[in-house]
């Protein structure tokens, strides 16, 4: 028979045979009266699954729960409105050339183990808006030369080892279009979720909110009513061989984590 996990109000966790009725009344457990509720893993009950190594095409999904089973490719315009997205351990989303990922009031997080994050390739675009969130990734967004990143209107990158990363080029400058305003980069959980297999060593705090290489004219921040916040990180922002303007942005609770050995 099918088994189901239950959590009781006395903080006792028990495993019971699956019943056709809900345990909403008091029951005897080790001589105590307790109330048990069924614990359901949301990653097993989603409306939609993006299977491993599949492609989005052009689509709009609204008010759906979605499981990203492995590596998922965005090769058209994929718009997620008011969705809850769960990603399997080590999973990732790759926005390909001419792909466009729009997250509108949508939360993306891991199931129970960290995931790789969103990789935006040249000519790919990503837009987070209206309180959207990226959670639990090794790198929230990795944006390559020729890509576009827009994050605004109360969106958040939380509990990621690195929030936004623009990697170095072999030569020349990165041409990445970036707009970030009214956005939070922070650690809000007590600890990171468990690492996926092969994940790089990291500390107890996120390594950095934003790290960029070889970008000219990078602007962080919008108008005075759209403040960015960096909170509870090892480092707020690091810019290598770049010119940066920072405005209307606050950095709080930036604390050194000794696991990270870089000079900054």
Secondary structure by P-SEA (a helix, b strand, c coil): cbbbbbbccccbbbbccccccccccccccccccbbbbbbbccccccccccccccccccccccbbbbbbccbbbbccbbbbcbbbbbbcccccccccccbbbbbccbbbbbcccccccbbbcccbbbbbccccccccccccbbbcccbbbbbcccccccccccccccccccccccbbbbbbcccccccccccccccccccccccccccccbbbcccccccccccccbbbbbcccccccccccbbbbbcccccccccccccccccc
